[in-house]
Amino acid sequence: MTLNLTSRCWTLPAWLGGVLLLGGSACRKESVAPGPKPAADAPAPVRPGRAMSDRLVVRLPGALPLLNPYVTEEVAGRQVLDLLHEPLVRYDREGRLAPALAEEWMWRQEMTCWFASPEAARAAAHELQDLPAERRSRWDLEAVATEAEALHLRFTQPGGMVAADVGRVLAASGPLRLSRLRILAPPSARLVLESFARDPEHAATTKRLWFAEDGTCEMVCTRPAVQAQQQLTQWLAPRHHPMLEIQLIDEASALVEPVLDFRLRAGVTWPDGSAITVEDVRATLTQMLARPWPVVGKEAFQHIQEVTSPEPGLVRVIYRRAHSPALPGWTLLPILPAAWLAQHVSDFAESEPPGAGAWQVARRDADQLMLEKRSGQGLAVPIRQIVVLSTQVDTAQGDDVSWPVPRPLTSRYVPLRLPARHQLMLVWHTEAASLKDPRVRQALSLALDREELLSRLPGMALRVQDGFFPPGCWFSPLQPAPGAGLVPAVRRSQVLELLKSAGWGQDVEGRLRQLAQAMRLRLVIPAENAERQRLAEALVTSWKSLGVEVEVTEVPAGSYLMELQAGRFDIALVAAGFVPGWDVLPWWHSSQRSGLGPNVSQLADSQLDLRLEALMAEFDPEQMPARVAAVEARLRQLQPALPLFSDEERLHVLTSRFPALADLTFPRGCTLRDLLPALIDAPRPTRPLRMLAPD
């Protein structure tokens, strides 16, 4: 499916790191910053006047960021980097995927079969080409080609049962049986496994070799499974100790791989004038995967098998398996020049790489960064410079955009939300004795007034989060959570009714009981976190009114994940980062429980599993909202967790500098890049009116 962009795996360490984000730097307090002071080595500030109309002044909440797109995690720093660098695709103001370095993309599907000889492969190709055109059209079969013993088929629609149908037609031609093996190996075994794949005795039959970050290897070969395991065992025995565990994943007659094609936008160059090529994309990907940089959505790139360029300007990315969120993962991967990367491997973290964005660094001092508009980039904004200031530097002019609250805060400034990056959830242990019944979890969730909880956290930059998906994207559900807007009396009545239907009632002393068992719950929070402590106290108070006894246990951050995966909790406060797409499968799929992934709620529901799998295999963006809504609805029925808050950092914008601001909407939240079009006061369209005579 071709999408014209002009119209429009999470890892355990990353998750654990997110546990403490909300309430830390990601939730900066909206307090008045200390008064700015002049920087000793800063250039003399420009005085107000007519010359200031062609520059924009932006004040950050702290020091100037390190301009490395892969190590800067602060929100403000990422906003500045977004002006300097370009990914292949990005989210626009309306929360839809839009062009960046790529002007369009297309999902395809590659199917490869291997035969005993090149003649057999060509015969199979002729058999397909001789089929009626109507049948080939139903398959969306775009191309048929042979390469030695291999038959390559390309379909314009990924997923579905087309490959299985074609495989049945080709069965009579005798394709070789493929074995897919998984080798549970440490990273140190990689060289030994690669040498096996290169060895003349095994190279011809080894078709794919892929390594995960933890060293796990997957291999596809054209040998029977038993023979493949035996030969691999014989190779490894004298070369690696201890012996590695080899597992058979499956056997098939064809290798089916999704393919994502990007058409690079013509005329976009690096600052030195050189063209952007597939080599830049490949080099960026290689560097990013090889280093432990905190790139959001990095897990999606782990499933890439190969990056090729079948023709100039076309970037073809071949994946190991169908995973539709792989596309939005590219929105957070700025592309860098291959030539620069080759020369700055060792000092990458200290250098400022050139970007393909519409702005470039003109000058940098201790507390001031000057950006200039690049010529020929087609950016129609009435400014030529953006001056980025740290909190400490003083200027004789006012700020046009400020992260800290301007002093004094007047009606001349309007606060705008930035896109949410993290969320905070209450996760229920669904196998805990008192919480097995979903009605109990729903009742305890409904008993909480999240707006009231938020009022117990003064100064925290948070907002109520209703769903399990990133807010403001085109696929995200818009409906509020159950119970939103209910008056306290009605809310309490519904809570008691749900508990009663689940067999729980209040005794004469107001304690919640089921027969002789009182409801006692263990709430786990990260240690040494004042905001979490205040929130836990508010939760205890809310549930105490129902007669629920809650014990709060603080666990050190270093062992927090271990505590949750071991199931030593009833309720846990968990913070997590929003991925750049719709991949919530690791959190709730039954395959990710019991310590195998982040499903610490231990939720196991076959209906939800099917919906999550269907969402991951859906490549049509128009169908995504319905798929997401189905997952969201099932999660609300099962209630494995209650979304509480997402972070709400704000920009303060001087309205007089942005005359078109009132005409723009920011469903996902505003960014510096989104603000620039508001500098142009475009005339509103007028409709000619004519007087109509009365009937």
C-alpha positions as CSV (number, residue, x, y, z in Angstrom):
1,M,0.0,0.0,0.0
2,T,1.5,3.3,-1.0
3,L,0.9,6.2,1.3
4,N,1.5,9.7,0.1
5,L,2.8,11.5,3.1
6,T,1.7,14.9,1.9
7,S,-1.8,13.6,2.8
8,R,-0.6,12.0,5.3
9,C,9.7,-3.7,21.8
10,W,10.3,-2.2,24.7
11,T,13.2,-3.5,26.8
12,L,13.4,-4.3,30.5
13,P,16.2,-1.8,31.2
14,A,14.3,1.0,29.5
15,W,11.2,0.2,31.4
16,L,13.0,0.0,34.7
17,G,14.6,3.4,34.0
18,G,11.2,4.9,33.4
19,V,10.0,3.9,36.9
20,L,11.3,7.1,38.5
21,L,10.8,9.5,35.6
22,L,7.5,10.9,36.5
23,G,8.1,13.0,39.6
24,G,11.7,13.6,38.6
25,S,13.0,15.7,35.6
26,A,10.1,14.6,33.4
27,C,7.7,16.4,35.7
28,R,9.4,19.7,36.3
29,K,7.6,21.9,38.8
30,E,5.9,25.0,37.4
31,S,7.5,27.3,39.9
32,V,9.1,30.7,39.2
33,A,12.7,30.1,38.2
34,P,15.5,32.1,39.9
35,G,16.2,35.4,38.3
36,P,18.5,35.2,35.3
37,K,22.0,36.6,35.7
38,P,24.3,37.8,32.9
39,A,26.8,35.2,31.7
40,A,30.4,36.4,32.0
41,D,31.4,35.1,28.6
42,A,28.1,35.8,26.8
43,P,28.1,38.2,23.9
44,A,26.4,41.5,24.4
45,P,22.6,41.1,24.1
46,V,20.9,42.7,21.2
47,R,18.7,45.6,22.2
48,P,15.0,45.7,21.3
49,G,14.2,47.4,18.1
50,R,13.2,46.8,14.5
51,A,16.1,44.4,14.0
52,M,14.5,42.0,16.5
53,S,11.6,41.2,14.2
54,D,13.7,38.7,12.2
55,R,14.8,36.6,15.2
56,L,13.0,34.5,17.9
57,V,14.2,34.3,21.5
58,V,13.7,31.0,23.3
59,R,14.5,30.5,27.0
60,L,15.2,26.9,28.2
61,P,14.6,25.6,31.7
62,G,18.2,25.0,32.4
63,A,21.6,24.9,30.7
64,L,22.0,24.6,27.0
65,P,21.7,21.0,25.8
66,L,24.4,18.8,24.3
67,L,23.5,18.8,20.6
68,N,23.8,15.1,20.2
69,P,20.5,13.7,18.9
70,Y,21.0,10.3,20.5
71,V,22.1,11.2,24.1
72,T,20.0,14.2,24.9
73,E,17.0,13.2,26.9
74,E,15.8,16.5,28.3
75,V,12.5,17.7,26.7
76,A,13.8,21.2,25.9
77,G,17.0,19.8,24.3
78,R,15.0,17.5,22.1
79,Q,12.9,20.5,21.0
80,V,16.0,22.3,19.8
81,L,17.4,19.2,18.1
82,D,14.1,18.8,16.3
83,L,14.9,22.1,14.4
84,L,18.4,20.9,13.4
85,H,17.8,17.3,12.4
86,E,15.3,15.3,10.3
87,P,14.1,11.7,10.5
88,L,12.6,9.9,7.6
89,V,9.1,10.5,8.8
90,R,7.6,12.6,11.7
91,Y,4.4,13.3,13.4
92,D,2.7,16.5,12.3
93,R,0.7,19.0,14.5
94,E,-2.5,16.9,14.0
95,G,-0.8,13.7,15.3
96,R,-0.5,12.0,11.9
97,L,2.5,10.7,10.1
98,A,4.0,13.2,7.8
99,P,6.9,13.6,5.4
100,A,10.4,14.5,6.6
101,L,13.4,13.2,4.6
102,A,11.1,10.7,2.9
103,E,8.3,12.0,0.8
104,E,6.4,8.7,0.8
105,W,6.6,5.2,2.1
106,M,5.2,1.9,1.1
107,W,4.8,-1.4,3.0
108,R,5.4,-4.5,0.9
109,Q,6.0,-8.2,1.6
110,E,8.8,-10.3,0.2
111,M,8.5,-14.1,-0.1
112,T,11.5,-16.2,-0.9
113,C,11.7,-19.9,-1.8
114,W,14.8,-21.9,-2.4
115,F,15.0,-24.8,-4.8
116,A,17.5,-27.6,-5.5
117,S,18.8,-25.9,-8.7
118,P,18.5,-22.7,-10.6
119,E,16.5,-24.5,-13.3
120,A,13.9,-25.6,-10.7
121,A,13.6,-22.0,-9.4
122,R,13.0,-20.7,-13.0
123,A,10.4,-23.4,-13.6
124,A,8.5,-22.3,-10.5
125,A,8.7,-18.7,-11.7
126,H,7.3,-19.6,-15.1
127,E,4.5,-21.5,-13.3
128,L,3.4,-18.4,-11.5
129,Q,3.7,-16.2,-14.5
130,D,1.5,-18.6,-16.5
131,L,-1.4,-18.3,-14.0
132,P,-4.5,-16.3,-15.0
133,A,-4.0,-12.5,-14.5
134,E,-7.1,-12.4,-12.3
135,R,-5.6,-14.7,-9.8
136,R,-2.3,-12.8,-9.7
137,S,-4.2,-9.6,-9.2
138,R,-6.0,-11.0,-6.2
139,W,-2.7,-11.8,-4.7
140,D,-1.4,-8.3,-5.3
141,L,1.7,-9.9,-6.7
142,E,3.9,-7.1,-8.0
143,A,7.1,-8.9,-9.1
144,V,8.6,-12.4,-9.7
145,A,12.3,-12.8,-10.0
146,T,14.9,-15.6,-9.6
147,E,18.5,-15.4,-8.3
148,A,20.4,-18.6,-8.6
149,E,18.4,-21.2,-6.6
150,A,16.1,-18.6,-5.0
151,L,12.7,-17.4,-6.2
152,H,11.8,-13.9,-5.0
153,L,8.2,-12.7,-4.9
154,R,7.1,-9.2,-4.0
155,F,3.5,-8.4,-2.9
156,T,2.1,-4.9,-2.5
157,Q,0.1,-5.8,0.6
158,P,1.9,-7.1,3.8
159,G,0.4,-9.6,6.1
160,G,-2.7,-11.7,5.4
161,M,-2.9,-15.2,3.9
162,V,-1.7,-14.5,0.4
163,A,1.7,-16.0,1.1
164,A,0.1,-19.3,2.3
165,D,-2.0,-19.4,-0.9
166,V,1.0,-18.9,-3.1
167,G,2.9,-21.5,-1.1
168,R,0.3,-24.1,-1.9
169,V,0.6,-23.3,-5.6
170,L,4.4,-23.7,-5.4
171,A,4.3,-26.9,-3.4
172,A,4.2,-29.0,-6.5
173,S,7.5,-27.4,-7.7
174,G,9.3,-28.8,-4.7
175,P,10.8,-25.9,-2.8
176,L,13.3,-26.8,-0.1
177,R,12.1,-27.0,3.4
178,L,13.4,-24.2,5.7
179,S,14.3,-24.6,9.3
180,R,14.3,-21.6,11.7
181,L,16.5,-22.1,14.7
182,R,17.0,-20.1,17.9
183,I,20.4,-20.3,19.6
184,L,20.3,-19.1,23.2
185,A,23.8,-17.6,23.3
186,P,25.7,-14.8,25.0
187,P,27.1,-11.9,22.9
188,S,30.5,-13.6,23.1
189,A,29.3,-16.4,20.9
190,R,28.5,-14.2,17.9
191,L,31.9,-14.6,16.2
192,V,31.6,-18.4,16.4
193,L,28.1,-18.4,14.9
194,E,29.1,-16.0,12.2
195,S,32.1,-18.2,11.3
196,F,29.7,-21.2,11.0
197,A,27.5,-19.2,8.5
198,R,30.6,-18.3,6.5
199,D,32.2,-21.7,6.4
200,P,32.1,-23.2,2.8
201,E,30.3,-26.3,4.1
202,H,27.4,-24.3,5.6
203,A,27.3,-21.0,3.8
204,A,25.2,-22.2,0.9
205,T,22.5,-23.5,3.2
206,T,22.5,-20.7,5.7
207,K,20.1,-18.0,4.4
208,R,19.6,-15.7,7.4
209,L,21.5,-14.9,10.5
210,W,20.2,-12.4,13.1
211,F,21.4,-11.4,16.6
212,A,19.5,-9.8,19.4
213,E,21.2,-7.4,21.9
214,D,21.4,-10.2,24.5
215,G,23.3,-12.4,22.1
216,T,20.3,-14.6,21.1
217,C,20.7,-15.8,17.5
218,E,18.1,-16.8,15.0
219,M,19.2,-18.8,11.9
220,V,17.3,-19.8,8.8
221,C,18.7,-22.7,6.7
222,T,17.6,-25.0,4.0
223,R,18.5,-28.2,5.9
224,P,16.0,-30.4,7.7
225,A,15.6,-29.4,11.3
226,V,17.3,-32.4,12.9
227,Q,20.3,-32.3,10.5
228,A,20.6,-28.5,11.0
229,Q,20.7,-28.9,14.8
230,Q,23.2,-31.7,14.6
231,Q,25.6,-29.9,12.3
232,L,25.4,-26.7,14.4
233,T,26.1,-28.7,17.6
234,Q,29.1,-30.4,16.0
235,W,30.5,-27.0,15.0
236,L,30.0,-25.4,18.4
237,A,31.2,-28.3,20.6
238,P,34.9,-27.7,20.2
239,R,34.6,-23.9,19.8
240,H,32.4,-22.7,22.6
241,H,31.9,-23.7,26.2
242,P,29.4,-24.2,27.7
243,M,27.4,-25.8,25.0
244,L,24.6,-23.5,23.7
245,E,20.9,-24.4,23.7
246,I,19.5,-24.8,20.2
247,Q,15.7,-24.6,19.7
248,L,13.6,-25.2,16.6
249,I,11.2,-22.3,16.1
250,D,9.4,-23.7,13.0
251,E,9.7,-25.2,9.6
252,A,8.3,-23.8,6.4
253,S,8.7,-23.8,2.6
254,A,9.1,-20.1,2.2
255,L,10.6,-17.1,4.1
256,V,8.1,-14.3,4.4
257,E,9.5,-10.9,5.3
258,P,7.8,-7.5,5.5
259,V,9.5,-4.7,3.5
260,L,9.3,-0.9,4.1
261,D,10.3,1.3,1.2
262,F,11.1,5.0,1.7
263,R,11.3,7.4,-1.2
264,L,13.8,10.1,-0.3
265,R,12.7,13.7,-0.9
266,A,14.6,15.3,-3.8
267,G,16.6,18.5,-3.2
268,V,17.2,18.0,0.5
269,T,21.0,18.2,1.4
270,W,23.4,18.3,4.2
271,P,24.9,21.7,5.2
272,D,27.9,21.0,3.0
273,G,25.6,20.6,0.0
274,S,26.0,16.9,-0.5
275,A,22.9,14.8,-1.2
276,I,21.2,12.6,1.4
277,T,21.5,8.9,0.4
278,V,20.7,5.4,1.5
279,E,24.2,5.2,2.9
280,D,23.4,7.9,5.4
281,V,20.4,5.9,6.6
282,R,22.3,2.7,6.8
283,A,25.2,4.3,8.7
284,T,22.9,6.0,11.1
285,L,21.1,2.7,11.9
286,T,24.4,0.8,12.3
287,Q,25.8,3.4,14.7
288,M,22.6,3.6,16.7
289,L,22.2,-0.2,17.1
290,A,25.8,-0.7,18.0
291,R,25.8,1.7,21.0
292,P,23.8,1.8,24.3
293,W,22.2,5.1,23.5
294,P,18.7,5.8,25.0
295,V,16.9,6.0,21.7
296,V,13.1,5.8,22.2
297,G,11.6,3.0,20.3
298,K,15.0,1.4,19.7
299,E,13.4,-2.1,20.0
300,A,11.6,-1.8,16.7
301,F,14.9,-1.5,14.9
302,Q,16.2,-4.7,16.3
303,H,14.0,-6.6,13.9
304,I,15.6,-5.2,10.8
305,Q,17.3,-7.8,8.6
306,E,18.8,-5.6,5.9
307,V,18.8,-2.1,4.4
308,T,19.2,-1.9,0.6
309,S,18.7,0.5,-2.2
310,P,17.3,-1.2,-5.3
311,E,17.3,2.2,-7.2
312,P,18.5,5.7,-6.5
313,G,16.5,7.6,-3.9
314,L,14.8,4.4,-2.6
315,V,15.6,3.1,0.9
316,R,14.4,-0.5,1.3
317,V,14.2,-1.9,4.8
318,I,13.7,-5.6,5.2
319,Y,12.3,-6.9,8.5
320,R,12.4,-10.3,10.1
321,R,8.8,-10.3,11.1
322,A,5.5,-8.4,10.6
323,H,5.5,-5.5,13.1
324,S,3.5,-2.5,12.0
325,P,4.8,-0.1,14.8
326,A,8.2,-0.3,13.0
327,L,7.1,2.6,10.9
328,P,6.4,5.2,13.6
329,G,9.7,4.1,15.2
330,W,11.5,6.0,12.4
331,T,10.0,9.3,13.6
332,L,12.5,9.4,16.5
333,L,15.6,8.5,14.6
334,P,17.4,11.6,13.1
335,I,19.5,10.7,10.1
336,L,23.1,11.8,10.1
337,P,25.7,11.9,7.3
338,A,27.6,8.7,6.8
339,A,30.8,10.6,6.0
340,W,30.6,12.5,9.3
341,L,29.9,9.3,11.3
342,A,32.9,7.6,9.8
343,Q,35.2,10.4,11.1
344,H,33.6,10.9,14.5
345,V,33.1,7.4,16.0
346,S,35.3,8.0,19.1
347,D,34.2,11.6,19.9
348,F,30.6,11.3,18.9
349,A,29.2,12.2,22.3
350,E,31.2,15.4,22.5
351,S,30.7,16.6,18.9
352,E,27.7,18.3,17.3
353,P,26.8,16.4,14.2
354,P,25.4,18.3,11.2
355,G,21.7,17.8,10.5
356,A,19.4,17.9,7.5
357,G,16.9,20.3,9.3
358,A,15.9,23.8,8.1
359,W,18.1,25.3,10.9
360,Q,21.8,25.1,11.6
361,V,24.1,26.2,14.5
362,A,25.7,29.6,13.7
363,R,27.3,30.3,17.1
364,R,27.4,28.7,20.6
365,D,28.5,30.3,23.8
366,A,28.2,29.3,27.4
367,D,24.6,30.3,27.8
368,Q,23.5,31.3,24.3
369,L,22.9,29.3,21.1
370,M,22.4,31.0,17.8
371,L,20.5,29.1,15.1
372,E,20.3,30.4,11.5
373,K,17.9,29.4,8.8
374,R,19.5,27.4,6.1
375,S,19.1,28.7,2.6
376,G,17.1,26.7,0.0
377,Q,15.2,24.7,2.6
378,G,11.8,26.1,1.7
379,L,11.0,27.3,5.2
380,A,8.5,30.2,4.8
381,V,8.8,31.9,8.2
382,P,9.6,35.6,8.7
383,I,12.7,35.1,10.9
384,R,16.3,34.2,10.0
385,Q,17.6,33.5,13.5
386,I,16.5,31.7,16.7
387,V,18.3,32.7,19.9
388,V,18.3,29.9,22.5
389,L,19.1,31.1,26.0
390,S,19.8,29.1,29.2
391,T,17.9,30.0,32.4
392,Q,20.8,32.0,33.8
393,V,21.6,34.4,31.0
394,D,20.0,37.8,31.1
395,T,18.9,39.9,28.1
396,A,17.5,43.3,27.6
397,Q,14.6,42.0,25.6
398,G,11.7,39.8,26.6
399,D,11.4,36.1,25.7
400,D,9.2,35.0,22.8
401,V,9.0,31.4,24.1
402,S,9.9,30.4,27.6
403,W,10.0,27.1,29.5
404,P,10.2,28.8,32.9
405,V,7.2,30.8,33.9
406,P,7.8,34.4,32.7
407,R,8.1,37.1,35.4
408,P,5.7,38.6,35.6
409,L,3.3,36.1,34.0
410,T,0.7,38.2,32.2
411,S,-2.0,37.7,29.7
412,R,0.5,38.4,27.0
413,Y,1.8,34.8,27.5
414,V,-0.2,31.7,26.8
415,P,0.9,28.3,28.2
416,L,0.9,25.4,25.6
417,R,1.3,21.7,26.4
418,L,4.2,19.8,25.0
419,P,3.7,16.2,23.8
420,A,3.5,13.7,26.7
421,R,6.5,11.5,26.9
422,H,5.7,9.3,30.0
423,Q,2.7,8.0,31.9
424,L,2.1,6.8,35.4
425,M,-0.1,3.8,36.1
426,L,-1.5,1.8,38.9
427,V,-0.8,-1.8,38.0
428,W,-2.9,-4.6,39.7
429,H,-1.5,-8.0,40.3
430,T,-4.4,-9.9,38.6
431,E,-3.5,-13.2,40.3
432,A,-3.5,-11.8,43.8
433,A,-6.2,-13.5,45.9
434,S,-8.2,-10.3,46.6
435,L,-7.8,-9.0,43.0
436,K,-8.5,-12.0,40.7
437,D,-12.0,-10.8,40.0
438,P,-12.0,-7.9,37.4
439,R,-15.0,-6.4,39.2
440,V,-12.8,-5.8,42.3
441,R,-10.1,-4.0,40.2
442,Q,-12.8,-2.0,38.5
443,A,-14.3,-1.0,41.8
444,L,-11.0,0.1,43.3
445,S,-10.2,2.1,40.2
446,L,-13.6,3.8,40.1
447,A,-13.2,4.7,43.8
448,L,-10.3,7.0,42.8
449,D,-10.9,10.6,41.7
450,R,-7.8,11.3,39.7
451,E,-8.4,15.0,39.6
452,E,-8.5,15.0,43.4
453,L,-5.3,12.9,43.5
454,L,-3.7,15.4,41.3
455,S,-4.6,18.2,43.7
456,R,-2.6,16.3,46.4
457,L,0.6,16.8,44.2
458,P,0.9,20.6,44.0
459,G,3.6,21.9,41.7
460,M,3.8,18.7,39.7
461,A,3.6,19.1,35.9
462,L,1.0,16.3,35.4
463,R,-2.3,15.8,33.7
464,V,-4.9,13.1,33.9
465,Q,-4.3,10.3,31.4
466,D,-7.4,8.4,30.3
467,G,-6.0,5.6,28.1
468,F,-3.2,3.1,27.5
469,F,-2.0,4.8,24.2
470,P,-0.1,8.0,23.5
471,P,-2.6,10.9,23.6
472,G,-3.3,13.0,20.6
473,C,-2.3,10.6,17.8
474,W,-4.7,9.8,15.0
475,F,-5.1,6.3,16.3
476,S,-5.6,7.1,20.0
477,P,-9.1,6.7,21.5
478,L,-10.7,9.9,22.6
479,Q,-13.4,8.6,25.0
480,P,-12.9,9.4,28.7
481,A,-12.3,6.7,31.2
482,P,-15.3,5.1,32.9
483,G,-16.5,7.1,35.9
484,A,-15.2,10.4,34.6
485,G,-17.6,13.2,35.6
486,L,-19.6,11.2,38.1
487,V,-20.6,13.0,41.3
488,P,-19.1,11.4,44.5
489,A,-22.4,9.9,45.7
490,V,-23.1,8.1,42.3
491,R,-19.4,7.0,42.1
492,R,-19.5,5.5,45.6
493,S,-22.8,3.7,44.9
494,Q,-21.4,2.1,41.7
495,V,-18.2,1.1,43.6
496,L,-20.2,-0.7,46.4
497,E,-22.4,-2.4,43.8
498,L,-19.4,-3.8,41.9
499,L,-17.8,-5.0,45.2
500,K,-21.1,-6.6,46.3
501,S,-21.5,-8.4,43.0
502,A,-17.9,-9.8,43.5
503,G,-18.8,-11.0,47.0
504,W,-17.3,-8.2,49.0
505,G,-19.2,-6.1,51.6
506,Q,-18.6,-3.9,54.6
507,D,-19.0,-5.2,58.1
508,V,-20.4,-3.2,61.0
509,E,-17.1,-1.6,61.5
510,G,-16.9,-0.5,57.9
511,R,-14.2,-3.0,56.9
512,L,-14.4,-4.6,53.5
513,R,-14.7,-8.4,53.8
514,Q,-15.5,-11.5,51.8
515,L,-16.8,-14.0,54.4
516,A,-14.1,-14.0,57.1
517,Q,-11.4,-12.5,54.8
518,A,-10.6,-8.8,55.2
519,M,-9.2,-7.0,52.1
520,R,-5.6,-6.2,52.8
521,L,-3.4,-5.0,50.0
522,R,0.3,-4.3,49.5
523,L,1.1,-1.1,47.6
524,V,4.6,-1.0,46.2
525,I,6.3,2.3,45.3
526,P,9.9,3.3,44.5
527,A,11.9,4.3,47.6
528,E,13.1,7.9,48.3
529,N,10.6,9.5,46.1
530,A,8.6,12.2,47.9
531,E,6.0,12.6,45.1
532,R,5.3,8.9,45.1
533,Q,5.0,8.9,48.9
534,R,2.4,11.7,48.8
535,L,0.5,10.0,46.1
536,A,0.5,6.7,48.0
537,E,-0.9,8.5,51.1
538,A,-3.7,9.9,49.0
539,L,-4.4,6.4,47.6
540,V,-4.5,4.9,51.0
541,T,-7.0,7.6,52.2
542,S,-9.3,7.0,49.2
543,W,-9.5,3.2,49.7
544,K,-9.7,3.5,53.5
545,S,-13.1,5.0,53.1
546,L,-14.3,1.7,51.6
547,G,-12.8,-0.3,54.4
548,V,-9.7,-1.5,52.5
549,E,-6.5,-1.8,54.5
550,V,-3.4,-0.8,52.4
551,E,0.2,-1.3,53.4
552,V,2.7,0.9,51.6
553,T,6.1,-0.7,50.9
554,E,9.0,1.3,49.5
555,V,11.4,-0.7,47.3
556,P,14.8,0.5,46.2
557,A,15.0,1.4,42.5
558,G,17.7,-1.2,41.9
559,S,15.4,-4.1,42.9
560,Y,12.0,-2.6,41.9
561,L,11.7,-4.7,38.7
562,M,12.7,-7.8,40.6
563,E,10.1,-7.2,43.2
564,L,7.3,-6.8,40.6
565,Q,8.3,-9.7,38.4
566,A,8.4,-11.9,41.5
567,G,4.8,-10.9,42.2
568,R,5.5,-9.5,45.7
569,F,2.9,-6.8,45.4
570,D,-0.9,-6.3,45.0
571,I,-0.7,-2.8,43.5
572,A,2.3,-1.0,42.1
573,L,3.0,2.5,40.9
574,V,4.7,2.1,37.5
575,A,6.0,4.8,35.2
576,A,6.7,4.1,31.5
577,G,7.7,6.0,28.4
578,F,5.3,6.3,25.5
579,V,6.6,4.5,22.5
580,P,6.3,6.4,19.2
581,G,3.5,4.1,18.0
582,W,0.9,1.7,19.2
583,D,2.9,-1.2,20.5
584,V,1.5,-2.0,23.9
585,L,1.7,-5.8,23.4
586,P,4.7,-6.3,25.7
587,W,2.7,-4.8,28.6
588,W,-0.4,-7.0,28.4
589,H,0.2,-10.1,26.2
590,S,0.2,-13.4,28.1
591,S,3.5,-14.4,26.5
592,Q,5.2,-11.5,28.4
593,R,4.2,-12.6,31.9
594,S,6.1,-14.7,34.5
595,G,9.3,-12.7,34.1
596,L,9.5,-13.0,30.3
597,G,8.6,-9.4,29.7
598,P,7.0,-6.3,31.3
599,N,3.6,-7.9,31.9
600,V,4.0,-7.7,35.6
601,S,0.2,-7.7,36.1
602,Q,0.3,-11.4,35.1
603,L,-2.7,-10.8,32.9
604,A,-3.6,-13.7,30.7
605,D,-6.6,-13.3,28.4
606,S,-6.8,-15.0,25.0
607,Q,-9.2,-12.5,23.6
608,L,-6.9,-9.6,24.4
609,D,-3.9,-11.6,23.0
610,L,-5.7,-11.9,19.6
611,R,-6.6,-8.2,19.6
612,L,-3.0,-7.2,20.4
613,E,-1.6,-9.5,17.7
614,A,-4.1,-8.2,15.1
615,L,-3.0,-4.6,16.0
616,M,0.7,-5.5,15.5
617,A,-0.1,-7.1,12.1
618,E,-2.3,-4.2,10.9
619,F,-0.5,-2.0,8.2
620,D,-3.4,0.1,7.0
621,P,-3.4,3.4,8.9
622,E,-7.1,3.9,8.3
623,Q,-7.8,0.7,10.2
624,M,-5.5,1.5,13.1
625,P,-8.1,3.5,15.2
626,A,-10.5,0.6,15.2
627,R,-7.8,-1.9,16.1
628,V,-6.5,0.3,18.9
629,A,-10.1,0.9,20.2
630,A,-10.7,-2.8,20.4
631,V,-7.5,-3.3,22.5
632,E,-8.4,-0.3,24.7
633,A,-12.0,-1.6,25.2
634,R,-10.8,-5.0,26.3
635,L,-8.2,-3.5,28.7
636,R,-10.9,-1.4,30.3
637,Q,-13.0,-4.5,30.8
638,L,-10.1,-6.5,32.3
639,Q,-8.6,-3.6,34.2
640,P,-5.0,-4.9,34.7
641,A,-4.0,-1.3,35.4
642,L,-5.4,2.2,35.9
643,P,-3.8,5.0,33.9
644,L,-3.3,7.9,36.3
645,F,-1.3,10.7,34.8
646,S,1.0,11.7,32.0
647,D,3.6,14.4,32.1
648,E,2.6,18.0,31.2
649,E,5.5,20.2,30.5
650,R,4.6,23.6,29.1
651,L,5.9,26.3,26.8
652,H,4.9,29.9,27.6
653,V,4.4,31.8,24.3
654,L,4.3,35.5,23.7
655,T,1.0,35.8,21.7
656,S,2.0,39.1,20.0
657,R,4.9,37.3,18.2
658,F,2.6,34.5,16.9
659,P,-0.4,36.2,15.2
660,A,-1.7,32.9,13.7
661,L,-1.6,31.0,16.9
662,A,-5.3,31.0,17.4
663,D,-5.8,29.3,14.1
664,L,-3.6,26.3,15.0
665,T,-4.5,23.2,17.0
666,F,-2.1,20.9,18.8
667,P,-3.8,17.6,19.7
668,R,-0.5,15.9,20.6
669,G,0.9,19.0,22.3
670,C,2.9,21.8,20.9
671,T,6.6,21.8,19.9
672,L,9.0,24.6,18.8
673,R,8.8,23.3,15.3
674,D,5.0,23.4,15.4
675,L,5.0,27.0,16.6
676,L,7.0,28.5,13.6
677,P,4.0,28.5,11.2
678,A,2.1,30.7,13.7
679,L,4.6,33.5,13.0
680,I,2.9,34.1,9.7
681,D,-0.4,36.0,10.0
682,A,-2.0,34.5,6.9
683,P,-5.1,36.4,5.7
684,R,-8.3,34.5,6.5
685,P,-10.3,33.4,3.4
686,T,-13.4,35.5,2.7
687,R,-16.5,34.4,1.0
688,P,-18.4,36.8,-1.2
689,L,-21.9,37.5,0.1
690,R,-24.9,38.3,-2.0
691,M,-28.3,39.4,-0.9
692,L,-31.1,37.0,-1.6
693,A,-34.6,38.4,-2.2
694,P,-37.3,37.0,0.0
695,D,-39.6,34.4,-1.5
